[in-house]
Amino acid sequence: MSATAPPLPRLHVVTGKGGTGKTTVAASLALALAGPGRRVLLVEVEGRQGIAPLFDAAPLPYAERHLAAGLDGGEVFGQAVDADEALLDYLTMFYKLGSAGRALRKFGAIDFATTIAPGLRDILLTGKLKEAVSRTESGRMVYDAVVLDAPPTGRIVKFLNVTVESGRLAKTGPIGRHSRSVSRLLHSSLTAVHLVTTPAAMPVQETVDAHRELLAADLPVGHVVLNKTAGAEAVDITAERLREGLRRTGLPSDEALVTALLDEYGTRRAETEAIDSYRARLGTLGRPISELAILPEGVDLSGLYRLARDLRGGLGAPGGAAEGDDPGGDDRGR
């Protein structure tokens, strides 16, 4: 990395409208980032346990757990971040409560706190991400990258920007310092928010809206991932060309079959042209676009590796902050 080049993202936030495959893209990206000798943490925060089935694994715990080998020898770890557990970590880290913090959970104090202050949950979740991104052992980063299967585009800005508001409200003390530290990471070049969409009107519109909102909040947008594309281009096929092709292969070429095939192709061509129009609209956002073809056989671990290879050349190119880079600063003890 040159002295003037900005650090490559270490926190990859993957968001998209429900049904666009953002969890699949997040899992594939984690595999793509886990190149030789690299460790990547794949995190989910909504309690849906959508990651584990993709890897044919047991539900993810709060503790980080090895999930799979990455491309070419890296390692992917998984974690389901729970706000209650994150609050216990927070109380231990900043207030040294230890077992006393766990006693609070038995009395329902943690549920009470996160209920009367709903934004606290998001603060705790993003804080846990920051801790994973900045954690070191023996002078090097524990994880070369962290990938978040984030909330959907409809609430991604609120989720990522909650620390800005909390930092304004809490000017001093651990909460204020913690919030500002997390906010610095989320608004820096060490973070990239990737938008996942499918070639359909509503997901594309929501992607356009989310892009505008992210820019307005000064949050760093990465790639747009156009998922579940047909992987074909529209071409001109006439009845005569089709009839000649059928004859050449020894198949029937009667008028009824040719007409039926042309009708079917007309439908598929319209779908392909629609994808082209959505691709063009996404292109106006000025962001790199990564395309992933639909997997006819469904998504399993082998499918994830296939998608990871497709992502690797762009969105998933291995990279990370240089040793010693400080993602957001250490807020402990200040």
N, C-alpha and C positions, 0 to 999 in steps of 0.2 A: 504494500500500500504506500503511495507517495505521501509526502508530508502535507500536500495541499488537498488530497482527495478526502471527501467526507467518509466517515466510517460506514461500512455496509450495515444494513439492518440486523439487529440481533433479536428483536421481538417482532414476529410476524403475526398480525391480527387478521384473521380470516372471517369475513362477515358476508351475509347475503340474505335475500328473502327466503323464508321457509320453503323447502322443496327444491332449491337450486343445487343442493349437494355440497353445501359449505363444509360439512363435517368430513365428507369424503375428500374434498380438496385439501382441507387442513391436514388430514392424515397422510395424503400423498405428498404434500409439501414437506412434512416432517421427514419422510423417507428420502425425498430428493435432497434435502439439506444435510442429511447424515452421510456425507461422503467419507472417504478413508480417514480413520482416526478421529472422527467428529462425533460429538454427543449432542443430541437434540431432545428437548423436553416438549411433549405434546400435551396441552392442557385443555380441559373443558371446565366450564363454570356454571352451567345451568342445571346440573343434576339429572340430565337426560340419559347419561350413560350411552351416548351414541358412538363413542370411539371404540370401546371394547369389542362389540360384535364385529366390527370391520377387521379386527385382528384375531377373531375367534378366541378371545381371551375372557377371563372372568371380569366382572365389573371393576372399574378402576377405584382404588382407595384414595384417601387423602395423601398418603405417603407415595412418593415417586417410585414407580415400578418399571422394570425393563419390559418393553413390549415386543420389539422386533429388531432385526438387523437392518441397517439402512442400506442404501445403494453403495456397493463397493467397500463394505466393511465397517461402516459407522454403526452407531447404536441409537435407537429411539426409545425413550422412556415416556411413560404416561402418568398423568395425575388428574384426579377430579378434585378441584379446589372447592371447598365448602366454606361458606362465610363464617360459620360458628367456629370451626377449627382454626381459620385464619385469625379470628379475634383472639382466641386463646394464645396463638403464637404472638400476636401483637402485644397482649398483656404481659406475656413472659419477657418479650424483647425489650419493651420500653418501661415497664413498671415492676419487673422482676417478681411477678405474683406467683409463678410456678403452679403448684398444686392448688393454691387458693383460687386461681383463675378457673380451674376445673370445677371447683366447688360452686362457683357462680353459675356454671351451666346447670348443675343439679337443681338450683333454686329458680331456674328460668330467667335469670338476669340477662343472659345473652340474647334470648329470644325477645325479651322486653326491649332491650336496647336497639336491636335491629328493626323492631316493629315501629317504634316511635320515631326512628330516624332511618327511613328506607334507604336513603343514599349511602348510609354507612356500609351496607352490604357491598355495594360496588367499590367503595373506597378500600375495603378489606381485600376484595378479589384482585383489584388492580395492584394493590400493594404487594400481594403475594407474588404476582407476576414480576414486579420490579425486583423483589428479593431473589427470584430464580435467575433473572437476567444478570444480576450483578454479583452473584455468589462466587467466591473464589476458594480454591484449595491449593496450598503449596505454590502460591503466586500465579496461578492461572485460573481462567474461567472454568467453572464446573461444566457449564453447557455452552456450546458454540452458538446455539440458537434456541429460542423458545417460540413455539407455534401455539397460538390460542385459537381454539374453535369458539369464536366470540358470539355474543348475542346477535340477533338479526339486524339488518340494516335499519329497521324502523326505530331502534333504540341504541344504536352503536355510538352515536355522538354523545348522548346523555351518559352512557356507561363509561366512555373514555374521558369525558370532560368533568366528571363529578369531583375529581380532586382539585380542579381549578376553583370551583365554588367553595369547597371545604377549606382550601388554603386561604381564601379571602376572609372567611368567617373566623377561622382560628389563626390569629396572627402570630401567636407564640405557643410554646409548648410542643410536646412530641407530635400531636395530631397535625398541627400546622406545618412543622418541619417535614413530617412524613408525607403529607399531601403535596407539598411543593416539590419534594424530591421525585415522587411518582409522576407528577405533572411534567417535570422537566424531561423525564424519559419518554413519556407518551407523545410529547410535542417535538421530539428531536429526530434527527436522521437515523438514530438507532432503532426507530420503530417504523414499520410500514403496514398500513391498513390495506389489505387486498379485498376487492369487491368481487363476489361470485354471482354470476347471473346465468340464466338459460335464455335461449333465443325465443322469447315470448314477450308480449307487450307489457304485462304488469311487472315482471322481474326487471326488465330493462329500464322501465320508468323509475322503479324504486332505486335502481343502481345510479341513475342520473341524479335523482334527488339526494341520495346519500353522498354522492361525490360533491355536490354543491354544499351540503351541510358540513361535511368534513373540512372542506377548504375554508368555509366561514369560521369554523372553530380552530383554524390553524393546526389541524391534525394531518400528519403526513400520509398521503395516499400512495400506494404502491401500484400493483398491477390490477387490471380488470381480467377476470377469468371467465371466459365464455364457455360454459360447461354443457355437456350433453348435446353437442352438435352432431349433425348427420355425417360429417366427414366426406361430403361429396360436393361437386360443383355442377351447376346447371349447364347442360349442353343441348344443342338442337338435334332432335330425332324426328325424322319424317317416317311416314308409313312405308315408303319405298325402302329406306335404309333398314328399317326394322324387319321388313319382309325378306330382304336380301340376307340379313344376318341370320334369320331363322333357317332359311334354305341352306346356307353355308354350313350350319351346324347339324343339318339333318332333322330339324324339328319342324312340326307342322307350321304352315304359314298361311292358313286360311284367313279370310277377311274378318271373321268374328274374333279370332284370337288376336290378330293384329290390332283391331279396334279396342279390345279389352286392355291389351298391354299399353296402348297409347293413352287410354284414359287413366290407367294407374300411374303411368309416368307423369302425366299432366299434374296429378295430385302431388306427387313427390317433388316435381319441379317447383311448384308453387311454394312448398315448404322450404326448399333450398333457397329460393329467391327471397323468401321472408327472412331467412337467416342472414343473407347478404345485407338486407336493409337494416337489421338490428346491429350487425357488425359495423356498418357505416355509421349508425347513430352513436354507438359506443366509441368509435374512432374520434368523434368530435370532442371527447373528453380530454384528449391529448395524453392519455396514459398508455403504457405498453399493454397489449392484449395477448393473453395466453389462451389458446383454445384446446379443449379436451373433448374427444369424441365420446359419444355414448357407448357404454359397454353392454352389448346385447345380452350377454350371459349374466349380467348383474355384477355387483361389486363384492369381491372377496379379496383375500390378501394378494393373490396373483394379479388381480385387477388394479389394486393399489400400486403395486410395483410398476405396472404398465403406465399408469397415469403419472407416477413419479418420474419415470424416464421422459415422458412428454413434457413435464414441467421443468426438468433439470436445466435445459438450455437457456431458460429465461428467468422465470419467477423463482425457480429452485436452485439457481446457480450457487454452489457452496461459497460461503463468505462469512465474515464476522468482524467484529471490532478487534483492533490490535490488542495484544496483551497489554494490560495497564489502562485501557480506556475505561472511563468511569460512567456507566449508564445511569445518569440522573443524580449521581452523588450519593454518598453514604450519609443517611440522616440520623444514625444512632449516636447518642451521646452529645448532640449539639444543642 
